[in-house]
Amino acid sequence: MVVKKIKVGIIGAGFAGKFHCECLKRIYGVEVELAGVTSLHIQSRKSFGNQYGIAVFDDSEALIKNVDVVDICSPTYVHSETIISAAQLGKGIICEKPLTGYFGPKNADASYQGDKDDKQRMLDAVCVTLNKIVAAVNKNKVFFGYAENFVYTPSVQKECEIIEKTGAQILRMTGKI
């Protein structure tokens, strides 16, 4: 059996980037090559690259061009632009939660307080961003995976209950939405 090899790049060298990296090394049935990392913070990306023995890229565009799949673990405010860029380059995408959000008007400064903003305007802005993401993913026909935590969903909780009562172990678990 020929095992498919996928080159994955990590964008974001913090906590989420590290646990995604560890999880990617454990994927069953596919050989994952951790091909590189980038981060807004120079020292973080260098340290991450050294820790995992992977290439370090100065920016996300350079990393995206050199991988099959990009795993976005960066701060939420850059998720949408990174997703759209990766989709336009035909790359598969995994994005850590939250997918996006409202980060204030374009001219907002440090004194901006979101709790004082109009909630409908905030929602409308998020919907515009989400529509741009969906359009880019659909237009370019790329894989998009949203890394949300489903550990507290009823089916997962039931599995935990069964395992605790029986002492059994999970040999393999897959899912698709």
N, C-alpha and C positions, 0 to 999 in steps of 0.2 A: 504494500500500500504506500503510495506516494503521499507524504505529508506536505500540505501547502505551507509556504513560508510567507509571513507577513511582516513588513518593516513598519514599526510603530514609533512615532515621535511623541514625546511628552512636552506639553506646553504648561509650565508652572512647576516650580521646584520646591514647593512647600509640602505640607502634610498630605494633601490629596494626591499630589504627584507621586509621592513615595508609596502610598498604599496602592495606587493604581499600578505602579511599576511592579510591586510585589505580586499583585493579582495577575498581571499580564504574564509573568513568568510561570504561572501555574495553569494556564489555559490548556485544556485537553483537546487533542486531535489536530492542533495547528501549531506549527513552529513559529513563535513570536520572536522576532529580532528587535530588541530595544535599540533603535537606530540613532537616537539623540534626544537632547533636551534643550529647551530654552526657557528663559525667565526674564522678567523685567529687571530683576536684581542680578547683577553680574556675579557677585560672590556666591549667591545661592545656586545659580546654574553651574558654576565651576565645581562647587562642592558636590552637587548632585551627580554631575558627570563623572567625577572621580570616584564617588561612592559606588556607582553602578557600572563603571568602566565603559561609558558610552560617550559619543561625540557631543560636543557643546556647540550650539549655534547662537549667534549674536542676536537673531531676531526670528520671529515665528515664520515669516515668509520663506526664509532660507531653509528652515527645518521642514516645512510643509512640502517643499519641492523635492525633498529627498526621502520621503516615506510613502507608504501605501495608506496608512491610517494615522490620523492625528488624534491624540488623547488630550483634551483640553481640561486642564486643572488649574487654570489661571484665575485671577480675580474676576468675578461675575461681570463687571462693567466692560470687559474686553471680549466676552464670549461671543456676542453676535457678530462682531467684525471678523473674528477668527473663524467662526463657522462658515460665514459667507465666503471668505477668502479660500478656505480649504475646499469648499464645494465647487467654487469656480475653477480650481485646479484639479478637480476630479478625484479628490481624496476621500476615503472613508473617514467618518467623524465619530468620536465618542466625546460627550460633553458632561462634565461633572455638574451636579446641582449647585445652586439653582441655575436654570437655563439662562435667564435674563431678568431684568427688573427695570425699575424707573430710577434714574440717578440724578434727576433734577434737570432744569432747563439747560440748554447748551452754554449759556452765559453765567451759570451759577458759580458762586464762589464758596469759600469755606463757611460762610455764615448761613448758607441755604439750609432750611429745615423742612424736610419732606412731610412731617406731620401737619404742617400749615398749608400744604399745597392742595389744590383741587383734586379729589380722588378720581373723578371721572376723567380728567385730563391725564392723570398718571396712567390709568388703565388704558386709555386710548393710545398713549405713546407706546406702552408695552405691546399692545396688539399690533401696532404698525411694525415694531421690531420683529415680533413673532412671524408676521406675514412675510417679511423680507427673508427670514431664515427658511421658512417653509418653501418659498418660491425658489431660493437658491438651491436647496437640497433637491427639490423636484425637477427643476430645470436641468440640473447636471446629473440626475439619476445616481446619486451617491448614497452609500449606507450612512444612516445617522442613528446613533445609539445615545440615549439619554440616561446617564448614570444616577438614577434616583434610588434612594434607600427604601426597599420594600420589606425590611425585616419585621415590621410591625403589622403587615397585612395578615388577615385571618388565615390564609393557607400556610404561610410561613410559621405563624404562631402555632398552628395545629401540628406541623411537622416537628417543631421544637418539643411540644408536649409529648408526642409519640416517642421521640428519641429519648427524652428524659425518663419516661415510664418503662421503656423496653431495654434501654441500654444499647440500642442499635446505633449504627453509624451511617452517614450518607456516603455512598460510593460515587455517585454522580448526580448532579442537579443541573437541569437546563431550563430555560424559560424564554418566552417570546410574547411580546404584546402586540 
